[in-house]
Amino acid sequence: MVVVVFLFAAAPADLSAQEHGEPADEQRKLNNEAVVALGDGEYTRAISLLEQSLHMGEMDVVYLNLGRAYQLAGRCEDAEAALLEVEGAPVSKGVPEGFVADKTQQYLEEVRTTCEPDVAHSAPTDDDVQQGVGVRVAPPAKTSPVESSEAHTLGYVLTGAGLAAGGTALVLNILARNVEEHAIDQASSSSPVSPAVITQREFAEERERYEALQTGALSSALVGGALIGAGLYVLLTDDEGQSQASVGLEAGKGVLGVSFGGSF
């Protein structure tokens, strides 16, 4: 049975990524072309592609596939040598834990007991075809289009609600200022000759109304700022969960403000 391992996780081609078991794009491409060649029974071509891949950097699944290709091509000593390199090579991400080690032991046992040098190559078996001729290394998890759409919808709803709350805060603040200015104008219009237009009791009631409106405005501003912050967090959070959004709230007597920003 031919069991080979696909490399699908794309990653940078620098050395640090390679040390962590992430194949470079070209290395991944060579490995996967070799997998197709193995499935077609083109073992010599598969060996050439895998050897090119190893020149770009060591990888446990590449050594595993190369050992299998050598074995199927009848190069038993080369097969054993390649399989013995698997353990010390960088581990590929996305492969089930223990899979490569188990397959390495299986192939080594086959090489040492059943490998026949320079035998004619056989075509892939029905079992190979049914099992897909390989186990793929899964790429890093990515948000599906549906999940992304739902997240953006939630972000827009939260941001819209926050803006509405902010608008309410602005209206309440304007009303409060009007009440305050009206009460002050009425109180200041009195003179020794003309009695006050507004009594002290009425002035106190206007003052209480002003404070209630200011409290409502401040509460709405706080709620609006929190909703806008949550909405921007959902909309601007990057793939790794790091928020690129920032929200600031300024509140004081006669002053209400919400500042927000983000990087794109």
C-alpha positions in Angstrom: 0.0 0.0 0.0 1.3 3.4 -0.9 0.8 5.9 1.8 2.3 9.3 1.3 1.9 12.7 3.0 0.8 15.9 1.4 2.1 19.2 2.6 -0.5 21.9 2.3 0.4 24.4 4.9 1.9 27.4 3.2 4.5 29.3 5.1 7.4 31.7 4.7 10.6 30.3 3.1 12.9 31.7 5.8 15.1 29.6 8.0 13.2 30.2 11.2 10.0 28.9 9.7 11.8 25.9 8.4 13.2 25.0 11.9 9.6 25.0 13.2 8.5 22.4 10.7 6.7 24.7 8.2 7.6 24.0 4.6 8.3 26.7 2.1 5.9 27.1 -0.8 8.3 25.6 -3.4 9.2 22.8 -1.0 5.5 22.0 -0.5 4.9 22.1 -4.2 7.7 19.7 -4.9 6.5 17.3 -2.2 3.0 17.3 -3.5 4.1 16.8 -7.1 6.0 13.8 -5.8 2.9 12.4 -4.1 1.1 12.5 -7.4 4.0 10.8 -9.1 4.0 8.1 -6.5 0.3 7.5 -7.0 0.9 7.2 -10.8 3.7 4.7 -10.2 6.4 7.2 -11.5 8.8 6.4 -8.7 11.9 7.7 -10.4 10.3 11.1 -10.9 8.9 11.1 -7.3 12.5 10.5 -6.0 13.9 13.3 -8.0 11.2 15.8 -6.8 11.6 14.7 -3.1 15.4 15.0 -3.3 15.0 18.6 -4.7 12.6 19.3 -1.8 15.2 18.1 0.7 17.8 20.4 -0.8 15.6 23.3 0.3 15.4 22.0 3.9 14.8 18.9 5.9 11.3 17.8 6.8 10.2 14.6 8.4 7.3 13.9 5.9 9.6 14.5 3.0 12.1 11.9 4.3 9.1 9.5 4.9 7.9 9.9 1.3 11.4 9.6 0.0 12.0 6.4 1.9 8.7 5.0 0.5 9.6 6.0 -3.0 13.1 4.4 -2.7 11.5 1.2 -1.4 9.0 1.0 -4.2 11.8 1.7 -6.7 13.8 -1.2 -5.3 16.5 0.9 -3.7 16.3 -0.8 -0.4 19.4 0.6 1.3 18.6 4.1 0.2 15.0 3.6 1.6 16.3 2.5 5.0 18.7 5.4 5.1 16.0 7.9 4.3 13.6 6.5 6.9 16.3 6.6 9.6 16.5 10.3 9.0 12.9 10.9 9.8 13.2 11.0 13.6 15.9 13.7 13.6 14.2 16.0 11.0 11.9 18.9 11.8 8.4 17.8 12.6 5.7 19.0 10.1 2.8 20.8 11.6 -0.7 19.6 10.8 0.1 15.9 10.9 -1.6 13.9 13.6 0.7 13.2 16.5 2.5 9.9 16.2 1.4 9.3 12.6 4.8 9.9 11.0 6.6 7.9 13.6 4.2 4.9 13.2 4.5 5.0 9.4 8.3 5.2 9.7 8.4 2.1 11.8 6.0 0.3 9.5 8.1 1.2 6.4 11.4 0.3 8.0 10.0 -3.2 8.9 8.8 -3.7 5.4 12.1 -2.5 3.9 14.1 -4.9 6.2 11.9 -7.9 5.6 10.2 -7.7 2.2 12.1 -5.1 0.1 13.5 -6.6 -3.1 16.2 -4.6 -5.0 15.5 -3.6 -8.5 12.1 -5.2 -8.7 9.6 -4.1 -11.4 7.3 -1.4 -10.2 3.6 -2.1 -9.7 0.8 0.3 -10.2 -1.1 1.7 -7.2 -3.5 -0.8 -5.6 -7.2 -0.3 -5.1 -6.6 0.2 -1.4 -4.3 3.1 -2.3 -6.9 4.7 -4.5 -9.7 4.3 -1.8 -7.5 5.9 0.8 -6.7 8.9 -1.3 -3.0 8.0 -1.8 -1.9 10.2 1.1 -2.7 12.0 4.3 -2.7 15.7 4.0 -1.2 18.2 6.4 -4.0 20.6 7.3 -3.3 24.3 6.7 -3.8 26.7 9.6 -7.4 27.2 10.6 -9.0 30.1 8.7 -12.4 31.7 9.2 -14.9 30.5 6.7 -16.8 33.0 4.5 -20.0 32.3 6.5 -18.3 32.9 9.9 -16.6 36.0 8.6 -19.9 37.4 7.3 -21.7 36.7 10.6 -18.9 38.4 12.5 -19.0 41.5 10.3 -22.8 41.7 10.6 -22.4 41.6 14.4 -19.7 44.3 14.2 -21.9 46.6 12.1 -24.9 46.1 14.4 -22.8 46.9 17.6 -21.2 49.9 16.0 -24.6 51.2 14.7 -26.1 50.8 18.1 -23.2 52.6 19.7 -23.5 55.5 17.3 -27.3 55.7 18.0 -26.5 55.8 21.8 -23.9 58.5 21.1 -26.5 60.5 19.2 -28.9 60.2 22.0 -26.2 61.4 24.4 -25.6 64.4 22.2 -29.4 65.3 22.1 -29.7 64.9 25.9 -26.7 67.1 26.4 -28.1 69.8 24.2 -31.4 69.7 26.0 -29.6 69.9 29.3 -27.7 73.0 28.2 -30.9 74.7 27.0 -32.6 74.0 30.3 -29.6 75.4 32.2 -29.3 78.5 30.0 -33.1 79.2 30.2 -33.1 79.0 34.0 -30.1 81.3 34.3 -31.6 83.8 31.8 -34.9 83.8 33.8 -33.1 84.3 37.1 -30.8 87.0 35.9 -33.7 89.0 34.4 -34.9 90.2 37.9 -34.0 93.7 39.2 -35.0 95.9 42.1 -37.8 97.4 40.1 -38.9 94.2 38.3 -39.6 91.0 40.2 -37.9 87.8 39.2 -39.5 85.9 36.4 -38.6 82.6 38.0 -38.9 81.7 41.7 -36.2 79.9 43.7 -38.3 76.7 43.8 -38.8 76.8 40.0 -35.1 77.4 39.5 -34.3 74.4 41.7 -36.7 72.2 39.7 -35.0 73.4 36.5 -31.6 72.5 38.0 -32.8 69.0 38.9 -34.1 68.6 35.3 -30.8 69.8 33.9 -28.8 67.3 36.1 -31.2 64.4 35.1 -30.6 65.2 31.4 -26.8 65.4 31.9 -26.9 62.0 33.8 -28.8 60.5 30.9 -26.4 62.0 28.4 -23.4 60.7 30.2 -24.9 57.2 30.6 -25.8 57.1 26.9 -22.3 58.2 26.0 -20.7 55.5 28.1 -23.0 52.8 26.6 -22.4 54.1 23.1 -18.6 54.1 23.6 -18.7 50.5 24.8 -20.9 49.4 21.9 -18.7 51.2 19.3 -15.6 49.7 20.9 -17.1 46.2 20.8 -18.2 46.7 17.1 -14.8 47.9 16.1 -13.1 45.1 17.9 -15.2 42.5 15.9 -14.6 44.4 12.6 -10.9 45.1 13.0 -9.6 42.2 15.0 -6.9 40.4 12.8 -6.7 36.7 12.0 -4.6 35.9 15.1 -7.1 37.6 17.4 -5.1 40.8 18.0 -7.3 43.8 18.0 -6.3 46.7 15.8 -9.1 48.9 17.2 -8.8 51.6 19.8 -11.6 53.5 21.5 -11.4 56.5 23.9 -14.2 58.2 25.8 -14.1 61.8 27.1 -16.9 62.9 29.5 -17.2 65.9 31.7 -19.4 68.8 32.5 -20.7 70.1 29.3 -18.3 67.9 27.3 -19.1 64.4 25.8 -16.9 62.8 23.2 -16.0 59.4 21.9 -12.8 58.8 19.9 -12.0 55.6 18.0 -9.5 54.4 15.5 -8.0 51.3 13.9 -5.3 50.1 11.5 -6.3 48.5 8.2 
